[in-house]
């Protein structure tokens, strides 16, 4: 197996760093596979109390997005929006957003990053928290997209009777999205608001 010899990064040579760069390419190419593996695991390791697994919630969210005609940025974002539940339960939204950030439209990344605050409209009052936490983000051009994402695809997707597409159905979309050139301006489309398919302009 090819390896570098340095034990401190400052001692590495140019040739060693070029070797590492070459070896990183297949690792980067495997991101989609690892994302799918983590999602599959959420079908086995889930939070207690819910009617469905975390995987099923992800599949429902993505299926709703797909069936409403959303583009692949939205569908894949819906699929992975809660992928951080296991490793980063206190900031799972930001965890998922950082995974997506190099590969999807800025709008989708922002929505995933902030959906935790926007979801509070549905339950925060039961804990004595502020259900209008989302109001601090009202000036964002993506505010309405996040409202709609939560209303249509996230908070609705805890239904054991919903007929979701299986994980394998979404695998080609995940492969395509995570194989994009990272931070391509043509993909990121900074400041562009696409919105959800058929979304109205009013806040729900």
N, C-alpha and C positions, 0 to 999 in steps of 0.2 A: 504494500500500500504506500502510495506517495505521501510524504509528510514533510513538514518544515522541521528545522532543527532548533529554532529559537524557543526560549522559555520566557522571554519578555518581548513584548511587541516591538520595543525600541531597538531590539537586536536583529529584527528581520531584514533580509536583503530584498532587493527588487525582484530577483528571480523567485524568491519564496512567496512574495505577495502576488506575483503573476500566477504562480501555481495555485494559490488559494482562490484567486479570481476565477481561474478555469474550473476548479472543482466546485465552486459555488453555483455555476450555471445549472447543472442538473438538479441541485438542491432547490434553486428558485423555481425550476420547472415543476417541482413536486408540490407546490403550495396547494393547488386545487385538490390533489389527492389527500393531503393532510386535513384540509377543511372538511371534506366529505367524511373522512374517518372520524373527526371530532363530532360532527353532526350525528353520525350513526351511533356513536357512543352515548349521546344524549337520549337515545331510545332506551338505554339500559340504566343509566344513572340519572335519575330525575328528582325534582323537588317533591316532597310529600304534600298531600292535600289536594292537588289538582286532579281533574277528571282525566287528563291526558298527559303524556310525557312531554318533555321539552322538545324532543324531536318532532312529535306530532304538531306541537304549536308552530314550530318553524315551517313544517310542510303545509299546514293550513294557511299560514300567512303568505307563503310564496305561491300556493295554489290560487288563492284569492287574487293576488296580484296578476298572475298569469292569465287567469280566466277573465279578468277585466281588461285585458289587452295591454298591460304594462310592458315597457321595454325590459331588456335583460338587466340593465342597471338596477331597476326597481325590484325585479323578481329575485335576483341574487341577494340584494340588500335585505329584502324581506326574509329570505331564507336564513341568513346568518345574523340577523339583528340581535339575537339573544345568545349567540354562540359563547359569549363570555360568562354565562351564568355559573359555570362550574369553577372556572379559574379566577374570575374577578367579579364575584357577586355584588360587591358594593359599587362598582363602576363598569358593569357589564356593557353598557351602551357605548362608552368611550373605547373599551377594549375592541368591540366589533368594528367601530368606526375606523380605528387605526389599521385594522386588517384591510378594510375596504379602500381606504383613502388613496392609495396609488393607482387604483384600477377602475373606479367608477366616477360618475359625475359628482361634482362637489355638492350639489343639492342632495343627493342620496346619502353621502357621507354625513352631511350636517344633520339630516333627519335621523339617521341611526344614532348619531352621537347624542342627540337631545331627546330621543323618544321617551327616555325614562322620566324626564320632567313633564313631558306632555301627557303621559299616561296617568299622571297623578290626578287629573281631572275626574277620573272614574272611581278613585278609591281613597284619596288622601284624607278626606274628611273623617273617615272611620278611625284614623289613627291620631286625629288632632293636628294634622299637617295642613299645609296650604294647598288646596286643589288647583289654585290658579298660579302655581309655580311657573307655568309656561309663559305667563305675561311678561316676564323679564326679557323674553326673546322676541317680543312682538315686532320690533324694528327689523328683524331679519327678513330678507326676501324669501326665505324658505319656511317662514312661520306657517303659512297655510298648508304647505305640502306636508309638514309634520303633523298638523292637526288631522289632515285627511288620512295620512298613513296610519295613525293610531286609531282613528274612528272606523276605518274600513277594513284594515288588514291585521292590526295587532290586537286590539281589545276584543274583537269578534272571534278570535281564533283559539278558543278553549272548548270547542264543541266536540264531544266524542262521537256524534252522529254525522259529522261532516266528512265527505268523501274526498280526501286529499289525494293528490298524486304522490307516488312513492319517491324516495330520495333519488333513485336511479333516473327518474324522469328529468330531474334538474341537473344531473351530473354534467351533461354536455354544456349547459349554460355556465356552470361553475368553472369548467375547464376553459371556456372561451374568455370569461371575464378575468380570471386570474392568470391568463397567459398574455394579457395585453402588456404593451410597453408601459412600465411604471411612470406615472406622472406625465403622461402624454397630454399636452394642452388640448388636443382635439377630443380627448376623452373627458378630462376634468371639467372643461367648459365652465370656468370660474364665473360665478354670478348669474348663470343661466337658470331660469326657472322653467322647467317642463311641466311640473305638477303631475298629479295622478290622472289617469284616463278619465275623461268626463267629469272632472272635479269642478264644483261650483266655486265661486269666489268668496262666499261667506264662511265665517268661522263657525264650526259646529261645536 
